[in-house]
Amino acid sequence: MSATTTGTEAARAAINNSQVPKHEQLRMIILRLAKEELGPGARLPSERTLMDSYGVSRITVRAAIGRLVNEGHLVRVPAKGTFVADSPVQSTLHLASFTQEMEAMGHVPSTVVLVAESAAAPDDTAEALSLPRGSEAIHLRRLRLADGRPVSVDDAWYNPEHAAGLLDIDLTGSVYKALAAQFGHQIDRARQSVRSEGAPADVGALLGTGTGAPVLAFDRVSYSGALAIEHSRSWYRSDRYSLNMEVRL
C-alpha cells in the first residue's frame, strides 16, 4: 500500500458516522489544518481535493468552509481561492490615529503616501468641514500597514485654515500628533460611522483583497474643540482588523 493511499484512508477515517454532523467534523479538521500546518495567508486545498481526501460531498465541504469564513478563520478571495485568515488587529472604539493605535497594541505601523495635494473638496466634505461648496482643502490618501501587511486605506480631507503647511511635513507618521504639536489643534472628539461593504476596485487592489471583498468602511469627522479639522473615509481589511467594545446599562 502506497503512502498516498495510506494518507487518504487515514483522512477518510477522520470522518465517521457519529452523531456529530460530517460538516462539523470536517470543519474541525480544516481548522486544525489551517492553524497547525498552513498558517496565515496560505491557500486552502481546493474543494475537489477536500472531497477526495475526506470522502465527503461538495455540499459538506462548502458548509464547513462557509462556517469557517463566517467565523473569520478563512477568507475567500474572488477568482483566487480560500485562504487562512491573518490574526486580526483587535481594536477598541476610541479616538486615536492609526499610528498611535498600532503602536499601543505592539505592532509596527508604516505608511505609503498615495496622494498629498490641495484640491476641491467633495460637497459632503465641504459641508462637514464648514467650507463653502467648491472650496479647496488638503487631501491625503494613504495606505496603512501593520508589521508590513496592508490593513487600511485612508482617504482624508483637512480644513486648510486650521492645517496650513500640512503638506510640507512628513506624512508617513501620525497626522493627529502633528496637528497637535505643529498646528495647535489637538483632536479631542469625533463623529464616526462604521459599516460593512464590498471593497471598491482601487481599495481592493491596494489591500490585496480583490474587488468586492468584505471590508469595514469608516466615515469620520474629527474635531478640535468646536472646529471641524478632518473628514476621513477609511477601508479596513475585515480579516486583519476587528472592533471590540464594552456595553453597559
C-alpha positions in Angstrom: 0.0 0.0 0.0 1.5 3.3 -1.0 2.0 6.3 1.3 -0.6 8.3 -0.7 -3.2 5.6 -0.2 -2.4 5.3 3.5 -2.8 9.0 3.9 -6.1 9.1 2.0 -7.5 6.2 4.2 -6.4 7.9 7.3 -8.1 11.1 6.2 -11.3 9.3 5.4 -11.2 7.6 8.8 -11.3 11.0 10.4 -14.9 11.5 9.1 -17.2 9.0 10.6 -20.9 8.3 11.1 -21.1 9.6 14.7 -23.8 11.9 16.0 -21.5 14.9 15.1 -22.6 16.1 11.6 -20.0 15.5 8.9 -19.7 19.1 8.1 -18.8 19.9 11.7 -16.2 17.1 11.7 -14.7 18.5 8.6 -14.8 22.0 10.0 -12.7 20.9 12.9 -10.2 19.1 10.6 -9.9 22.1 8.3 -9.5 24.4 11.3 -6.6 22.3 12.6 -5.1 22.2 9.2 -5.3 25.9 8.9 -3.9 26.7 12.3 -1.3 23.9 12.7 0.0 23.2 9.2 -0.8 26.0 6.8 -0.6 29.3 8.7 -1.9 32.8 7.9 -2.1 33.7 4.2 -1.8 30.1 3.0 -4.2 28.8 0.4 -6.6 26.1 1.4 -6.8 22.9 -0.7 -9.5 23.0 -3.4 -13.0 21.8 -2.8 -12.3 18.8 -5.1 -9.1 17.9 -3.1 -11.0 18.1 0.2 -13.9 16.0 -1.2 -11.5 13.3 -2.4 -9.3 13.4 0.7 -12.1 13.1 3.2 -14.7 11.2 1.2 -17.4 13.8 1.6 -19.8 15.7 -0.7 -19.3 19.1 -2.1 -22.2 20.3 0.0 -20.4 19.1 3.1 -17.2 20.8 2.1 -18.9 24.1 1.3 -20.9 24.0 4.6 -17.6 23.5 6.6 -15.7 26.2 4.7 -18.6 28.6 4.8 -18.8 28.4 8.6 -15.1 29.0 9.0 -15.3 32.0 6.7 -18.2 33.4 8.8 -16.2 32.8 11.9 -13.2 34.7 10.5 -10.8 31.8 10.3 -10.8 31.7 6.5 -11.2 34.4 3.8 -12.4 33.9 0.3 -10.7 35.9 -2.5 -12.7 36.0 -5.7 -11.1 34.1 -8.6 -8.2 33.1 -6.4 -9.4 30.7 -3.7 -9.9 30.4 0.0 -7.0 31.4 2.3 -6.2 31.2 6.0 -7.0 34.5 7.6 -4.5 36.5 9.4 -4.9 37.0 13.2 -6.8 40.4 13.2 -5.6 43.5 15.0 -8.0 43.8 17.9 -9.1 47.4 18.3 -11.4 49.1 20.9 -13.6 52.0 19.9 -11.5 55.1 21.0 -10.1 58.2 19.5 -6.6 57.7 18.2 -4.7 57.9 14.9 -3.7 54.7 13.1 -0.1 55.1 14.1 -0.9 55.6 17.8 -3.4 52.7 17.8 -1.0 50.2 16.2 1.9 51.3 18.5 -0.2 50.9 21.5 -1.1 47.3 20.5 2.6 46.4 19.9 2.5 46.5 16.1 4.9 48.3 13.9 3.0 50.8 11.8 4.1 52.2 8.4 2.5 54.3 5.7 2.7 54.7 1.9 1.5 58.2 0.9 -0.6 57.8 -2.3 -1.9 61.4 -2.7 -0.9 64.6 -1.0 -2.5 67.6 -2.6 -4.7 70.7 -2.4 -7.9 70.1 -4.3 -11.5 70.9 -4.5 -13.3 69.2 -1.7 -16.3 66.9 -2.4 -19.6 68.6 -1.4 -20.2 66.4 1.7 -16.6 67.1 2.9 -17.0 70.8 2.4 -20.2 70.7 4.5 -18.5 68.6 7.2 -15.6 71.0 7.4 -17.8 74.1 7.3 -16.3 75.2 4.0 -18.1 76.9 1.1 -19.0 74.5 -1.7 -16.2 74.2 -4.2 -13.5 75.3 -1.7 -10.1 73.7 -1.8 -9.0 71.5 1.1 -5.9 69.4 1.9 -6.3 65.9 0.6 -4.3 62.9 1.8 -4.8 59.3 0.7 -2.5 56.8 2.4 -2.1 53.0 2.6 -1.6 52.0 6.2 0.3 48.8 7.2 0.9 47.0 10.4 4.0 44.8 10.6 4.4 45.3 6.9 0.9 44.0 6.0 -1.8 46.2 4.4 -4.5 47.0 6.9 -6.4 50.1 5.7 -6.7 52.7 3.0 -7.3 56.2 4.5 -8.7 59.0 2.4 -8.8 62.2 4.4 -9.5 65.9 3.9 -8.4 68.7 6.2 -9.6 72.3 6.6 -6.8 74.4 5.2 -7.5 77.2 7.6 -6.6 75.0 10.5 -3.8 72.9 8.9 -1.9 75.2 6.7 1.5 73.7 5.9 0.4 70.1 6.4 1.6 69.2 3.0 5.2 70.4 4.0 5.7 67.8 6.8 6.4 64.1 6.9 3.0 62.4 6.2 4.1 58.9 7.0 3.7 59.4 10.7 0.7 60.4 12.9 -1.1 63.4 11.4 -3.1 63.7 14.6 0.2 64.2 16.5 1.4 66.7 14.0 -1.9 68.6 14.2 -1.4 69.0 17.9 2.3 69.6 18.0 2.8 71.8 15.0 -0.6 73.4 14.3 -2.1 73.7 17.8 -5.2 71.6 17.2 -5.5 68.5 19.4 -8.1 66.2 18.1 -10.4 65.6 21.1 -13.6 64.2 19.7 -15.1 62.7 16.5 -18.4 61.6 14.9 -17.9 58.2 13.3 -20.0 55.6 11.5 -18.8 52.0 10.6 -20.4 49.7 8.1 -19.5 46.6 6.1 -19.3 46.9 2.4 -17.6 45.3 -0.6 -14.1 46.7 -1.4 -14.1 49.2 -4.3 -11.7 48.1 -7.1 -8.9 50.6 -6.1 -9.2 49.8 -2.4 -9.2 46.0 -3.1 -6.1 46.3 -5.2 -4.2 48.2 -2.5 -5.3 45.9 0.3 -4.7 42.8 -1.7 -8.3 41.5 -1.2 -9.7 41.9 -4.7 -12.8 43.9 -5.7 -15.9 43.2 -3.6 -14.2 41.5 -0.7 -15.7 42.5 2.7 -14.1 45.5 4.3 -15.0 47.7 7.3 -15.8 51.2 6.0 -15.4 54.1 8.4 -16.6 57.7 7.9 -15.3 60.1 10.5 -15.4 63.9 11.2 -12.8 64.8 13.7 -12.8 68.0 15.8 -10.5 70.1 17.9 -12.9 71.8 20.3 -15.6 73.3 18.1 -13.5 73.2 14.9 -14.0 70.5 12.3 -10.5 69.7 11.3 -10.7 66.4 9.3 -13.2 64.4 7.3 -11.9 60.9 6.5 -13.1 57.7 4.9 -11.2 54.5 5.7 -11.5 51.0 4.5 -10.1 48.2 6.7 -9.4 44.6 5.8 -12.0 42.7 7.9 -9.7 39.7 8.3 -6.9 41.9 9.7 -8.9 44.3 11.9 -11.8 43.9 14.3 -13.6 46.1 16.7 -14.2 45.3 20.4 -16.4 47.3 22.7 -17.9 47.1 26.2 -21.6 47.7 26.5 -23.2 48.6 29.8 -26.7 49.6 31.1 
